[in-house]
Amino acid sequence: QVHLVESGGGLVQPGGSLRLSCVASGFTFSRSVMSWYRQAPGKERELVTSFTSAGGNPTTGRFTISGDNAKKTVYLQMNSLKLEDTAVYYCNARLWNGKGYTDYWGQGTQVTVSS
């Protein structure tokens, strides 16, 4: 059974940093596409960035995703946080099921940027 457990969210001042973690279990981590999404109040969920074990550590502006295959953990390093980064951040695993892809989600972790 696939499980994704996020942690690391919290309250941070503008310009600060946070690192989110997502511990995965129940599937072959090294063969998955791992992503971070976020959803702000009143807005649709949006993709932040994605990672595969063969794809390095993509950086999207102020955010960098990375993974540790041994720990089955994906991280999201967020720097220079802005008020508009306030959202619930979700870990996503996209897995091949033989016929297509299935998306799995964690429960989310709240990130609040406020002075």
C-alpha positions as CSV (number, residue, x, y, z in Angstrom):
1,Q,0.0,0.0,0.0
2,V,1.3,3.4,-1.0
3,H,1.9,5.9,1.8
4,L,3.3,9.4,1.5
5,V,3.9,11.3,4.7
6,E,4.9,15.0,4.5
7,S,6.5,17.1,7.3
8,G,8.4,20.3,7.7
9,G,5.7,22.9,7.2
10,G,5.1,25.7,9.5
11,L,5.1,29.5,10.0
12,V,7.9,31.5,8.5
13,Q,8.6,35.1,7.9
14,P,9.0,36.5,4.3
15,G,12.5,35.9,3.1
16,G,12.9,32.8,5.2
17,S,13.4,29.2,4.3
18,L,11.8,25.8,4.9
19,R,12.6,22.3,3.9
20,L,9.7,19.9,3.5
21,S,10.1,16.2,3.6
22,C,8.0,13.4,2.2
23,V,8.7,9.8,3.3
24,A,7.4,7.2,0.8
25,S,6.6,3.6,1.3
26,G,4.8,0.8,-0.6
27,F,6.4,1.2,-4.0
28,T,9.8,1.3,-5.7
29,F,10.9,4.8,-5.0
30,S,13.7,4.9,-7.5
31,R,11.3,4.1,-10.4
32,S,8.7,6.8,-9.5
33,V,8.1,10.3,-10.5
34,M,7.9,12.4,-7.3
35,S,6.5,15.8,-7.2
36,W,5.5,18.6,-4.9
37,Y,2.2,20.4,-5.5
38,R,0.6,23.2,-3.5
39,Q,-2.9,24.6,-3.1
40,A,-3.5,28.0,-1.8
41,P,-6.9,29.0,-0.3
42,G,-9.5,29.4,-3.1
43,K,-7.1,28.3,-5.8
44,E,-6.5,25.1,-7.7
45,R,-3.7,22.7,-6.8
46,E,-0.6,23.5,-8.9
47,L,2.6,21.7,-9.6
48,V,5.7,23.1,-7.9
49,T,8.4,20.8,-9.3
50,S,9.1,17.1,-10.0
51,F,12.0,14.7,-9.5
52,T,13.1,11.3,-10.7
53,S,16.1,9.4,-9.5
54,A,17.6,9.9,-13.0
55,G,16.7,13.5,-13.3
56,G,19.0,15.3,-10.9
57,N,17.7,18.0,-8.6
58,P,15.4,20.3,-10.5
59,T,15.3,23.9,-9.3
60,T,12.3,26.0,-10.0
61,G,13.2,29.5,-9.1
62,R,13.5,29.6,-5.4
63,F,12.5,26.0,-4.8
64,T,14.7,22.9,-5.2
65,I,13.5,19.3,-5.1
66,S,15.8,16.4,-4.3
67,G,15.5,12.8,-3.3
68,D,17.3,10.2,-1.2
69,N,16.7,6.7,-2.6
70,A,18.1,5.0,0.5
71,K,15.7,6.9,2.7
72,K,12.8,6.8,0.2
73,T,12.4,10.5,0.9
74,V,11.9,13.5,-1.3
75,Y,12.6,17.0,-0.1
76,L,11.5,20.5,-1.2
77,Q,14.0,23.2,-0.2
78,M,12.2,26.6,-0.3
79,N,14.2,29.8,-0.1
80,S,13.3,33.4,-0.1
81,L,9.7,32.6,0.8
82,K,7.0,35.1,-0.1
83,L,3.6,35.8,1.2
84,E,2.1,34.2,-1.9
85,D,3.9,30.9,-1.1
86,T,1.4,30.3,1.6
87,A,-0.4,27.1,0.8
88,V,-0.8,23.4,1.7
89,Y,2.0,21.5,0.1
90,Y,1.4,18.0,-1.1
91,C,3.7,15.2,-2.0
92,N,2.8,13.3,-5.1
93,A,3.9,9.9,-6.5
94,R,3.0,9.0,-10.0
95,L,3.4,5.3,-10.5
96,W,3.0,3.1,-13.6
97,N,0.4,0.4,-13.1
98,G,1.0,-1.5,-16.3
99,K,-1.7,0.3,-18.2
100,G,-1.2,3.9,-17.2
101,Y,-0.2,6.2,-14.4
102,T,-1.8,6.4,-11.0
103,D,-1.4,9.5,-8.7
104,Y,-0.9,9.1,-5.0
105,W,-1.0,11.9,-2.5
106,G,0.1,12.7,1.0
107,Q,-2.1,14.4,3.5
108,G,-0.4,17.8,3.0
109,T,1.6,20.1,5.2
110,Q,0.7,23.7,5.8
111,V,3.2,26.4,4.9
112,T,2.3,29.9,6.1
113,V,4.5,32.9,5.2
114,S,3.6,35.8,7.3
115,S,5.3,38.7,9.1
